[in-house]
Amino acid sequence: MSHQFDVVVVGSGIAGLSFALKVAEAGKTVAIITKKNSAESNTNYAQGGIAAVTSCTDDIETHVADTLNAGDGLCDVAAVREILKDGPACIDELVRYGVAFSQLEDGRVSLGKEGGHSKRRILHVKDVTGKAIEQALLQAVSESPMINTLEHHFAIELITAAKLHRSGPDQVLGLYALDTQTEKVETFHTSAVLLATGGIGQVYSYTTNPAIATGDGIAIAARAGVKIQNMEFIQFHPTAFYSPDGSRFLVSEAVRGEGGILRNLKGEAFMPLYDSRGDLAPRDIVARAIDTEMKESGSRHVWLDVRHFSKAVLRARFPNIYDYCAEQGIRIEEEMIPVVPAAHYLCGGVATSLDGGTSLPGLYACGEVACTGLHGANRLASNSLLEACVMARRGSQAVGKYLDQANFDAVTLPDWADGDLRDSDERVVLTHNREELRRTLWDYVSIVRTDKRLERARTRIRVLENEINDYYWNFKVDVPLLELRNLILVASLIINCALQRRESRGLHFTADHPHKIQEGKDSSQQLT
């Protein structure tokens, strides 16, 4: 089966939905393809909120300064200023779509504060901000006659002029995607594709990300020869709920922003020993401090203490977190919460300009899959939803101009060919390889790294890469195979970038190179 659309959006989080709405408003036909149901996205799990200057006691330059400080010398200053400047307008837009941000009793917007922020500027909907934004945008998408949402479709590969050996400059011509319900690969004819597939958390054993976060967009772009940048900068959220079964539930940084205190197993508040900002230090510092405390004591977790708040306050401000902890047998007004770091957010990704464009004409990227220069070496809390919203609007304008100005030749795209490939009767190979991959990254490429650990990881990943490539070309594709193939490629990109960086900066900390290289030098890592 084949489809024809002006634009294809891969992913249904805040970036993909916002972009699709804007493109549709400009009169373009849009397909949103998403590998699960539409509401399953990283956005849906974002608790803390969205950072923007909306208070008269705050200003853009202060927000810029906080972002640059967190980014540890690798932010693109122009990108930071442009994206943050557009923030207030995007907040207004979300409100128009129906997002009801929490308010104080006097009617003012309730603004939270998180690590690295010098002002209260986090707009939130209690502690389910992402879910509220997702629901509002999905409702708007459902009302648009120009948007066709195709659930249970897994994007496999871009179709480009270079892949079809066409003369002239390379450009996007289409996309192959697997309909996971019919098990057939479909062809999408389009001149513009937006990658909005979210993060890569599932490359690690422990992550706050949902199961869908398998780095699909980054892998798709990398296989098309698109520039990938700064993959070594992976943010580990300091406070995920510790569960012996390995599951990790995010305990928002907003809990510490409101006064939550991290304590070691002796009950000591340890963060002031590591940073003058204490519990509100940037995430990389807090995560390393927790990692150090755990290793020194041999403990499996530390404590997050909110017992100095009343039950009424906790239930009003953090109802989702309160209920989850209660389900786990912990009444947080009386007992401390066991927390550990977990893989949370990728600050690198597909390198883009400030209009979302990539090194491949017709390919755009937005949200966590993209690297705009906003986050640098470490993301400032709650800047991600803002970036996705701002860049979706900028990208939609760029795509509209691209489609209106470019001349596209009629091209016949080849259908996907399974040939004589058979279904595999050795599915256990995929399960074992995925477990080995995630354990390797967790053990050797996580919060604290060394050259030897990275080399060990690269050796293991190369073996897995050879095995999965052989598997891919000899069996019919399905979701477990496609996800593992993407995860292995993403893991290789992370390791290669980490080995290139001979310093410790932001989220990349290596015991073999504990110091930064010369300040001000652009040390971004690009892979093609």
N, C-alpha and C positions, 0 to 999 in steps of 0.2 A: 504494500500500500504506500502511496505517496501523498504528500500534502504540499500546499503552496501558501506561504505567508510572507508578508513584508518583513517581519521580524520574528525571530524565535528566542524566547527567554527560557533559560535553563535554571530552574530553581524558583521557589515560591515563598521566600522570606521577605523581609521589608525591602530589600534591594530589588528583587525581581518583580514584586507586586507594584511597588511605587513606579518603577521604570515602565512596566506594561501599561499602567493607567495613563501615564503622561504620553506615551507613544500613541495609544489608542485615541486620546483626546485630540491628537494632531491628525487623525484620520487614517492611521496605518492599521493594517490587520496584524494581530499578534497571537502567537501560540505560546502559552506557558506550559512547559513540560516539566513534570516533577515525578521523581521515582517512587514516592509514596502517595499519601493523600495530601491535599494542598496545605493543610494546617501543620504538617510535620516539617518543621524547619528549625534552624538554630535560633531564629528570632523568637519563636514560640517559647523558648526556654530562658530567655533573657529576663532576669528578675529586677536588677538594680534600677535601670532607667536610661534616660537619654540626656546627655549633657548639652546645654545651650545657655547662652546669656539671655536671660529674660527678666532679670532683677535690676533695679536702678542702683543697687549697691555693687553691681558687677560690671565688667566691661570686656570687650573682645580681646584687648591686649593682655589682660590678666589671664584669660582662658588660653591664649596663645602661649604665654610664658609657662603656664603649668604644663601644657602639652609638650613644649620643647624640653622642659626639664625632665619629664618622664621619658621622652624619646632618646635621651642620652647622647645627643650630638648627631643623630642620623636622620632627624626629621627634615623634610623639604620645607623650609620656612615659608615659601610662597604658597605651597599647597596647604599648610596649616592655616595660614591667615585667610585664604580664600574659602576653605571649607567651613571654618568656624564662623566666618562673616555671614555665610548663607544659612547658618543654623536657625536663628529666630524665625525666618520665613518658612522653613520646613516644619517647625513646631506649629505654626499657624495652619499650615496645610494639613497636618495630622489631625488637628482639632476639627477642621472642616470635614474631614473624613469620618469623624465621630469618636476620636480617641478622647476619653474623659480623664484627664490627668487629675491626680488626687489634689484636694484643696484643704486649706486650713479652715478653722471654724469661722474666721472672718471673711472667707471667700477668696483669699489670695491663694495662688498656686503653691502647693507644698514642695519645697525644694530640699533635696537631700544633699549630703556631702560624702564623698568617698575618697579613698587614698589618692594622694597626689594633687587634689583640688584645694586651692586656697580659699575658695568661696563655696557657698551653697548654690549649686546650679543644676542639680540632677532632678529633672522632672520624672515623675513615676506614677504608676497606677498601683498603689500599695506595693506588693512585691511580685506582681505578675505583669509588668510593663510590656514585655515582648508579646505575651499572649493577647493583651488588649489591642496592641497595634496590629498584630496579625489578623485578628477577627475583624477589625474595622476595614482594613485593606481588602480582605477577602470578600467582604460584603460589597465594597465598591466594585471590585473586579467582576463579581457575579452579575452586576447590573449593567456592565458594558457590552454592547452588541459587537464590538470590534475585537473582543478577547475570547479566545477559545482555550480553556484549560484542559490539558490532557494529563490526568493522573496515571500513576503506575507506568510511566514511560521513563526509561533509563537512557540518557544520552551516552552514546558510545564514542563517536569520532566526528570531527569536522570534515566536511568535503570542501577541499580547496582547489584552486587552479593548479597549484604545484602538484598536488596528489594526482590530478587527472592529466598531468604533463602538458598543460596548456601553455602556450607561449605568452609572454608578457608578464606583468607584475602579478604577484600572488594575491589572492583575495578569497574571502569566504563565498562559497557557492551553495552550501547546504549543510545538512547534519543527518547522521544516522542515529536512530533511537530504537531501543527494544521495548515493545509493548509486552510487559511482564505477564499480562493476563492471557494474551493469545500466543505468546512466545515467538512472535514474528518481529523481525527488524524492519522498521519503516523508514522511508526516505522523506526528509523535509527539504523542500526547495525554498531557499531564502538567501537574501544578500546580506543580512545582518543578524548576528547572534550575540546575545548578552549572556555571559556566564555569571550566574548569581547563586552558586552552589554551596556557599558557606565554607566551613572549615575542614580540618583534617584530624580532629581529635581521636578518631578510631584507629589511628596509627599507633596509639599508645594503649597500654593495658588499662590505665585508669584515666578517665576523662569525664568532664561534666557535659560533654557534647552528646547529642542523641545518636542513635545507631546510623543515621543517614550521613554523618559527617566523615566521608571517606575520601575527600580530596579530589572528587571527580573532575571538577572544572579545571583545576591546576594541571591534572594529568592530561586532560583533553588538549589544553593549550600547549603544554610541553611537547606532546607528540606532533603538534602542528608547527613546531619550531618557534613558538612565541617566547619572548623574554620572560623569565621567571626570576624573582629577586628576593633576597633577604629571608630565605626559608629557614635559617638557623634561629630566628627570633620567635620562639614559641612561648606564649605566656601560660604559666601554670597558675591556676587560681589558687590562692593560699588556703581557702577554707571550703573544702568539699566535705560533706558529712561522711565520716568514716563508718563503713560497714564491713564486717569480716568477709562477706560474700563477694567483695570486689566492686559492688555498685557504688556510684558516687553521685550524691545529690548536692547541687550547688547551694551553699549558704552565702547569700549575697554579701558583697563588700559593704553594702549599705548598713549591715548590722554593725560593723566596726565604725562606720561613719556616724552612726547614732550613739556610739559610746561603748560598743562591745569590746572586751579585753581578751587578748590571747594570753594563755597561761600554760606553762609546762606541767608535767605530771606532778611536780611538787607544789603546784598552785601558784608559782611565781610568775608575775607579769614580766615577760622577757624582752618584748620589742624595744623598750627604751635602751637596752644594752646594744642594739644593732643600729638604731637610727634615731636622731633627735625628734623625728615626727612620730615615733612610737608606732601604735597600731594603724596609723594613717599614712605610713610610708608607702611608696609605690609597690606594686604587686611583686616585682622581681625581688626586691629587698625582703619583703615579708615571706615570700615562698622559700628563699634561701635560708632565712632565719629559722623557719619551722623545720626545714630539712636538717639544718645543723643541730637543733635541739633534739630532734628525733634520733639522729645518729649518735649523739653523745650519750643519750639516756637509754638507747635501745628500744624506745617506745614505738608503737605503731601509729600514734596520733598525738596531738596536743589538744588543749581545751579552748573553747571560745565561751567566755563568761558573760551572760546577760542577766544574771540573777538580780542585779541592782535595778532592773525595770519591773514594773508591775505586770501582772498577767493581762490587764486591760490594754496597756500600752503595746505590749508585744503582739497581742491578737489583732489590734487595730492597724499597726504598721507593717507587721510581717505575718499575715494570716496563713500564707502558703507554707512558709518555713515552720511556723508554730505547729500547724497540723501535721506536717511530715514528721517532725521530731516526736510529736505525741504518738503517731502511729508506730514509731520505733521504740516507744516506751520511755521517752524522755520529756519531762515537763520542764521547759527551759526557764521558767520563772523560779525553779527550785534546783535544777541540775544543770551542769555545764554540758556544752555540746562537743562531742569528739569530732575533730576536723583534721584533714590532711590536704596537701596540695594535689591537684589533678590537672592534666592537660586541658587547656581552656580555649585559647585564642591564638591564631596565627597572625603575626604582624607583617609577614612577607606575603608573597603570592605572585599573581600575574601582574607584571609591571604595566601601569597605565598612566596616561596623561590626565590632566584635570578635567577632560571631557569623557573619561572612561575608555578612551581608545587604547588599543594595544599595538604591538609591532606588526600585526596582521590586519590589513584593511578589511573592514566589515566585522571584526571581532571586538567586542567590548566586554569589560568585566567590572563588577560592582559588588561592594560588600566585603566580607571576609576573604573571598577568593582573590581579591585584588590587592595590589600594593601601590597606594597613591603617594606615599611619602608622609602621610599624616602621622602615623604611629612611630616611625623611626625604629629604634631598637627596643621599644617597650610602649605598649598602648596605655594611654591614660584612661582610667575607668570611665565607662559609659560614653566614650567618644565613638564607639563602633556603630551604634544605631544611628547616630547623627551623620556619620560619614556615609552610611548606606543611603540614607534619605537624600542628602545633598548630592551625592554622586549619581543617584538614579535620575534626578532632575537634570543635572548637567549632561549626563549620558544620553537621555532621551532627546534633548535638543540637538546634540551632535549627530545622533543616528538619523534624525529627521533631515538634517542638512545633507548627510551622506547619501541618503536614498534619493533625495530630490536633485542632487547635483551630478551624481555619477551616472555613467552610461553602462548599462548591464546588457551583455549579449545573452541571447537565449541559449541556454546550455541544457543538454540532456544528461541527467545524472544517472549513473549506473545503480541498479538495485543492489542491495546487499546479497551476497552469494554465500550460502552455507556449503554448497557443493555436496560432497559425499561425507561431510563431517557427521560424526555420530554423537549420541548422548553419552556422557561419561558414566561409568559404573564405579568410579574411584573418587567419589565426592569427599571422602575422608581426607584426601590429600589437601584440598582447599582449606578444610578446617584446621588441620595441623599446621599448615604453612602460615595461615593467618595468626594463629596463636603464637608461633615462633616469631613472626614479624613484630607483633605488638610487645612481646616480652623483650625482644632485642632492643627496640627503641626505648622502652622504659628503663632497662638496665644500663644502657650505654649512651643514650642521647637525650637525657632528661634535664633535671635542674642543674646538676654539676657534671661537667664533662672533662675528659682528658683526651690527649691524642691517641693513646692506646685504646681507650674505649671506643672512640670513633672509628679507628681502623678495624677493630674487631667487628663493629656493626657493619661497616662497609663490606667486609668479607662475607658475612652471613647474608646480607641483602643481595649480593651478586649471585649467590647460589639460588636464592629464592627467585630472583629475576629470570634466571635461565630456565628454571622449572616452570614458572608461570607462562613464559613465552611459548615454550613447547606445548603446554596445555592449551593455550589460547588458540594456536593454529591447528590443533588436532581434534577439538571438540566444539560442539555448538555453544554459543554464548548464553549465559544466564547471569543473574544478579551476583551470586557469590563469586563467580569467576571474574566478572567485570570489576567489582569492588576491590578484590584482592589485587588484580592487575594495577589498578589505580593507586592503591595504598603502597604497593612496592615501589612504584615510580616516585611517589611523593616522598617516601622514606629515603630513597637514593638522593633526591634533591636536597633534603634536609641535611643529610650527612655530608654531602659534597660542599654545601655552603658552610657548614660548621667547620670542616677541615680547612677551608680557605681562610677563615677568620682567625688570625694569629693574635688574638687579644681577647679580653673580657670586656663586654659592653652590653648594657641593658640586660636582656633576657638570656644572652649567651654568656655563660660563665664557664671558663675552663681553668682547671687548677694548673695546667702547664703554662698558661699565658695570662696571669692574673691582672695584668695592667692594660690600660688602653693605649692604642697607638696615638700619634700626634693629634691633639684636639683640632677640630676644624677640617681635618682631611676627610674627603668623601670615601668611606670604606664600604659602601654598599656592595653586596655580592650579586652579580647577575649571571644567570645561566641561560643558555639558549638550547 
